[in-house]
Amino acid sequence: METSHVNKLATGLVAYRRRRYLSIAGLIGLLVIVIGIACSIGTADISFADVWKVLLSKLPWVNIDNGISGTVSTIVIDYRLPRILLAGLVGAALSTAGATYQGLFRNPLADPYLLGVAQGAGLGAVIGFMLSFSHSAVIGSIPLMALCGGLISTVTLYFLARIGKTLPMTTLILAGVALGAFLFAITSFLLTRAGDKLHGILFWLMGSFTNSEWKEVYVLLPYLIISLIPIYLYSRPLNLIQMDEEQAKQLGVNVEKVKLILLLAATLITAAAVSFAGCIGFVGIIIPHAVRLIWGPDYRFLLPLSTIVGAVFLILTDTLARTVSGTAQEIPVGVITALIGAPFFLYLMRQKKRVLF
């Protein structure tokens, strides 16, 4: 009897893992298809087949005569593809950071903007706009200042919230809310002094991938990889922390070390994403929660699934933002995510209230 029960459990576990791996493979395939579709949509319509002819012709080991004009190739490779890939990287970063924060705080309402990182990055970007540094740098003055602002706010938050050798999550949240409000107040004051630069600043703060270039993709990608490695590696300890921190310690998890590493990794990719795309809200809430509802709470799969689904979601959202008006005038992508995310957030808050009360 016991042997049969153990065999059933082992078989069920293998089937569970197989389904999750198949889901990851299927979502990667969906991501590739979505990239192709997004490349074909715009003011100049390009067929899906022509997009893939152009993309395949650029691969070093593929030798095909695509028969596509140079103008179409330029539109796909130089204008649309870098923007789409940057949107995917930002979506992957924000959704993964959101899933990590939700695991650390054990709260589905947590998101990458909870700790004042976005407010710090926004302040840095506003300062970059107003100082008008040269954009000949590798990543330009605006993303550089935004990244520095986000990282400085993170370091400040850490020393404000730290108590001895521990980092209480409640203290961290309270300090993050206060710091975020303080930084937002400074940003608001600077906006009153922005003059003719106000429109550009506000458009950036609402989130946009306008004028995205390959160099931004090349700079953001290493930040994402460096951050995802420790986040994925610590997925199992994050599962144990969901039960209780004391139980996790009894099972051999160095809870404070795990919290610090995951917090730094999630904050780094948040700051990097915000520095290139502006403040795009709600992605870090709705994507991890949706993934959790569909595939379950196991962080070994929840994290990579959130990464892929976040990339797909923001690519589709950005495609909608740049085409929905039917003109060359774009809608900030942060407006679209807010229209989708705000009702979802209210739904989550309502469900959480029922659990608590």
Secondary structure, DSSP 8 states (H G I E B T S, - for coil): -HHHHHHHHHHHHHHHHHHHHHHHHHHHHHHHHHHHHHHH-SSS---HHHHHHHHHHTSTT--------HHHHHIIIIIIHHHHHHHHHHHHHHHHHHHHHHHHHT-TT--TTTTSHHHHHHHHHHHHHHHT--TTSSS-HHHHHHHHHHHHHHHHHHHHH-BTTB--HHHHHHHHHHHHHHHHHHHHHHHTT-GGGHHHHHHHHT---TT--HHHHHHHHHHHHHHHHHHHHTHHHHHHHHH-HHHHHHTT--HHHHHHHHHHHHHHHHHHHHHHH----SHHHHHHHHHHHHH-S-HHHHHHHHHHHHHHHHHHHHHHHHHTTSSS----HHHHHHHHHHHHHHHHHHHHHHHH-
